[in-house]
């Protein structure tokens, strides 16, 4: 599946054992890079990258980037994807979430400067908050509650963008910023609280599907391979300002739950619970900038991507299928 590295370029992927980070490791290995994955494994899982361990062009560092980062040798690129990304995680570890977005980003920007490397940081559609502009474009500043339960994640990402641009303008560092919208695919954690794995997990366990609010809130789901392609193009582009990467095919949460019921062939019904605080009512990316600058748009349909993802979840160990989070919601990614 993987060939020996055909380039001497080296890339560091923080959060490399996570959902998105592991797929990025795969992509850069396939492109012939030497890949260094870094993760403290709070939410990442070595299972996501164990298929790479035998490769001479792959390394793994168990490291908390919020404390200190050291990588021997040269680096050409850094992709900073180390951060809790689901409500379950960042509500459980709020301080660590803030630290990885601030101290961790600062450390990695310093490393990029020392190594003269280009750095791409993973921001999020959550910086738009509960938006007053729809669809969301990169010029919209957002509607975020900094002291609400989601503030630890939203504001960490907003600070991350600010310090990244400061390093670019003040130090001349080569930086890229990707604003990631709802993404799904194999290697998502089944019980991380996000809509797709929450629904699939309930369906597999024979439980009713829980929708928060009346289900009219919308999301737009992008398959992970499409997202990785957009990120790869952005990293290698000359564009320094934020770029939305996501799928503009918008759907309500209620409709999405119905799709999962149809996909899984279950007979469960939908039940409703109160909407969480500051839950965005609408989420859809304006990808005009990505189309124009990167020549990118998603190619994989939701029906195609959901089938692959469901097949992945069905084959997880039985103990994982039985476990459910104490609380989850259909907001965020």
C-alpha positions in Angstrom: 0.0 0.0 0.0 2.8 2.4 0.9 6.0 2.9 -1.1 9.4 3.9 0.2 9.7 7.7 0.6 10.5 9.4 -2.7 11.4 12.8 -1.1 13.6 13.9 1.7 10.9 16.3 2.9 9.7 15.8 6.5 6.3 16.7 7.9 5.2 16.8 11.6 1.5 16.0 12.3 0.4 16.8 15.8 -2.7 14.9 16.9 -1.4 12.3 14.6 -3.1 9.4 16.3 -6.5 11.1 16.1 -9.3 10.8 13.6 -8.1 13.5 11.2 -4.4 13.4 12.1 -4.1 9.7 11.2 -5.7 10.2 7.8 -3.2 13.0 7.2 -0.3 10.7 8.1 -1.6 8.2 5.5 -1.8 10.9 2.9 1.7 12.3 3.4 3.2 8.8 3.6 1.4 8.0 0.2 2.9 11.2 -1.2 6.4 10.1 -0.3 7.1 12.3 2.8 8.8 11.3 6.0 6.1 11.6 8.6 6.5 12.3 12.3 3.2 11.8 14.2 2.9 13.4 17.7 0.1 12.8 20.1 -0.4 12.6 23.9 -3.1 10.0 23.4 -5.7 11.7 25.6 -8.2 11.4 22.7 -6.1 9.7 20.1 -5.6 6.0 19.6 -2.5 4.2 18.5 -4.7 1.8 16.6 -5.3 4.5 14.0 -1.6 4.5 13.0 -0.3 1.1 14.0 -0.3 0.1 10.3 2.4 2.7 9.8 4.8 1.6 12.5 6.8 -0.8 10.4 7.7 1.9 7.8 11.1 3.5 7.9 9.6 6.8 6.8 7.3 7.0 9.8 8.0 8.0 13.5 5.8 8.5 16.5 6.4 10.7 19.5 4.2 10.5 22.6 4.2 14.2 23.5 2.0 16.9 25.0 2.6 19.9 22.7 1.2 22.2 25.4 4.3 21.6 27.5 7.3 21.3 25.2 8.0 20.3 21.6 11.3 19.0 20.3 11.9 17.3 17.0 15.5 16.5 15.9 16.5 17.3 12.4 15.0 19.4 9.7 11.3 20.0 9.2 9.6 21.2 6.0 6.0 21.3 7.2 4.0 21.2 10.4 0.3 20.4 10.6 -1.1 21.3 14.0 -4.2 19.0 14.7 -3.7 18.4 18.4 -6.9 19.3 20.1 -10.0 17.7 21.6 -12.6 18.1 18.9 -15.9 16.8 20.4 -18.2 18.3 23.0 -17.7 15.3 25.3 -14.0 15.8 25.3 -13.7 19.6 25.6 -16.4 19.8 28.3 -14.5 17.1 30.2 -11.0 18.5 29.8 -11.6 22.3 29.4 -8.2 23.5 30.6 -6.3 21.1 28.4 -8.4 22.3 25.5 -7.5 25.9 26.1 -3.8 25.0 26.7 -3.4 23.1 23.5 -5.0 25.9 21.5 -2.8 28.6 23.1 0.4 27.2 24.6 0.5 24.3 22.2 0.1 26.5 19.2 2.7 29.0 20.5 5.2 26.1 21.0 4.6 24.8 17.4 4.8 28.3 15.9 8.1 28.7 17.6 9.3 25.3 16.3 8.2 26.2 12.8 10.2 29.5 13.1 13.3 27.7 14.4 13.1 25.0 11.6 12.1 27.5 8.9 9.1 25.3 8.3 5.6 26.1 6.9 2.9 25.5 9.4 -0.8 24.8 8.9 -3.1 25.1 11.9 -6.5 23.4 12.1 -9.2 25.9 13.0 -12.9 25.1 13.0 -16.3 26.2 11.9 -17.0 26.7 15.6 -15.2 30.0 15.5 -18.4 31.2 13.8 -20.5 30.2 16.8 -24.2 30.4 16.4 -24.0 32.3 13.1 -26.0 35.3 12.0 -24.6 34.8 8.5 -25.6 31.8 6.4 -23.8 30.1 4.8 -20.7 31.0 6.7 -17.9 32.7 4.7 -14.4 33.5 5.9 -15.1 37.2 6.2 -17.7 36.6 8.9 -16.4 37.3 12.4 -18.8 35.0 14.2 -21.2 35.0 17.2 -19.5 33.3 20.1 -20.2 33.2 23.8 -16.7 33.3 25.4 -17.8 32.2 28.8 -20.4 29.6 27.8 -19.7 25.8 28.0 -18.4 25.8 24.4 -16.2 28.8 24.9 -13.1 26.8 25.9 -13.1 25.2 22.4 -14.4 28.2 20.4 -12.1 30.7 21.9 -9.0 28.4 21.9 -9.5 28.2 18.1 -10.0 31.9 17.7 -6.8 32.6 19.7 -5.1 30.0 17.6 -5.9 31.9 14.4 -4.9 35.2 16.0 -1.4 34.1 17.1 -0.8 32.3 13.8 -1.5 35.5 11.9 0.7 37.4 14.3 3.6 35.1 13.6 3.0 35.5 9.9 2.8 39.3 10.0 5.5 39.9 12.7 8.0 37.2 12.0 7.3 36.5 8.3 6.5 32.8 9.1 4.8 30.8 6.4 1.4 29.9 7.8 -1.8 28.4 6.6 -5.2 28.3 8.4 -8.0 25.8 7.6 -11.5 26.2 9.1 -12.8 22.6 9.2 -16.5 22.0 9.0 -18.3 18.8 10.2 -16.3 15.8 9.0 -16.9 12.1 9.3 -15.4 8.8 8.2 -13.5 5.7 9.5 -11.5 6.1 12.8 -14.0 8.5 14.4 -14.5 7.4 18.0 -17.9 5.7 18.2 -18.8 7.3 21.5 -17.3 10.8 21.2 -20.7 12.6 21.3 -20.8 13.9 17.8 -24.0 13.3 15.7 -22.9 10.6 13.3 -21.2 8.3 15.7 -23.8 8.9 18.4 -26.6 8.0 16.0 -24.8 4.9 14.6 -23.8 3.7 18.1 -27.4 4.0 19.2 -28.7 2.2 16.1 -26.2 -0.7 16.5 -27.1 -1.1 20.2 -30.8 -1.1 19.3 -31.6 2.2 21.1 -33.8 5.0 20.0 -31.9 7.9 18.3 -31.6 11.0 20.5 -32.1 14.3 18.8 -31.6 17.5 20.7 -34.0 20.4 20.2 -36.7 19.8 17.5 -34.1 18.6 15.0 -34.4 21.6 12.7 -30.8 22.7 13.3 -28.6 22.0 10.3 -25.2 20.5 9.7 -23.1 19.9 6.6 -21.1 16.7 6.6 -17.8 16.3 4.7 -16.2 12.9 4.1 -12.7 12.7 5.5 -10.9 11.9 2.2 -12.4 15.1 0.7 -11.2 17.1 3.7 -7.7 15.7 3.6 -7.5 16.6 -0.1 -8.5 20.2 0.7 -6.0 20.5 3.5 -3.2 19.1 1.3 -3.9 21.6 -1.4 -4.1 24.5 1.1 -0.7 23.5 2.7 1.0 23.6 -0.7 -0.7 26.8 -1.8 0.5 30.4 -1.3 -2.6 31.5 0.5 -2.2 32.7 4.1 -5.7 33.6 5.2 -8.3 31.2 6.6 -10.0 28.9 4.2 -13.3 27.0 4.8 -13.0 23.3 4.0 -16.3 21.4 4.2 -19.3 20.1 2.3 -22.0 22.6 1.6 -24.7 19.9 1.3 -26.8 21.0 4.3 -29.2 18.7 6.1 -31.3 19.0 9.3 -30.3 16.8 12.3 -33.8 15.2 12.2 -33.3 14.3 8.5 -29.8 13.0 9.3 -31.1 10.7 12.0 -33.7 9.4 9.5 -30.9 8.7 7.1 -29.0 6.7 9.7 -32.1 4.7 10.6 -32.5 3.8 6.9 -28.8 3.0 6.5 -28.6 0.7 9.5 -31.9 -1.0 8.8 -33.0 -0.5 12.4 -36.6 0.0 13.6 -35.7 2.5 16.3 -37.6 5.8 16.6 -36.3 9.3 17.2 -36.7 10.8 20.7 -36.1 14.5 21.6 -34.3 16.2 24.4 -33.6 19.9 25.2 -31.1 21.7 23.0 -27.7 22.3 24.6 -26.6 25.8 25.5 -25.2 27.8 22.6 -25.9 25.0 20.1 -25.5 26.5 16.5 -28.8 26.5 14.7 -27.2 26.4 11.2 -23.9 25.2 9.9 -23.0 25.3 6.2 -19.7 26.4 4.6 -19.3 28.9 1.9 -16.5 27.2 -0.1 -16.1 29.8 -2.8 -12.6 30.7 -1.6 -11.5 27.0 -1.7 -12.9 26.6 -5.2 -11.2 29.7 -6.5 -7.8 29.4 -4.8 -7.4 25.7 -4.4 -9.6 24.3 -7.2 -11.2 22.2 -4.5 -14.7 21.0 -3.8 -16.0 17.7 -2.2 -16.4 14.7 -4.5 -17.8 12.0 -2.2 -21.6 11.9 -1.6 -23.0 11.6 1.8 -24.6 8.2 0.9 -21.3 6.8 -0.3 -19.3 8.1 2.7 -21.9 7.0 5.3 -21.8 3.4 3.9 -18.1 3.2 4.3 -18.2 4.7 7.8 -21.0 2.5 9.0 -19.1 -0.6 7.8 -16.1 0.6 9.8 -18.2 1.0 13.0 -19.9 -2.4 12.6 -16.4 -4.0 12.7 -15.3 -2.4 15.9 -14.6 -4.6 18.9 -17.8 -5.6 20.7 -16.8 -3.8 23.9 -16.6 -0.5 22.1 -20.0 -1.0 20.5 -21.6 -1.5 24.0 -20.1 1.6 25.5 -21.9 4.9 25.3 -21.0 8.4 26.6 -22.7 9.7 29.7 -24.0 12.6 27.6 -23.7 13.6 24.0 -25.3 16.0 21.6 -25.8 16.6 17.9 -24.0 19.9 17.9 -20.5 20.6 16.6 -18.8 18.1 14.2 
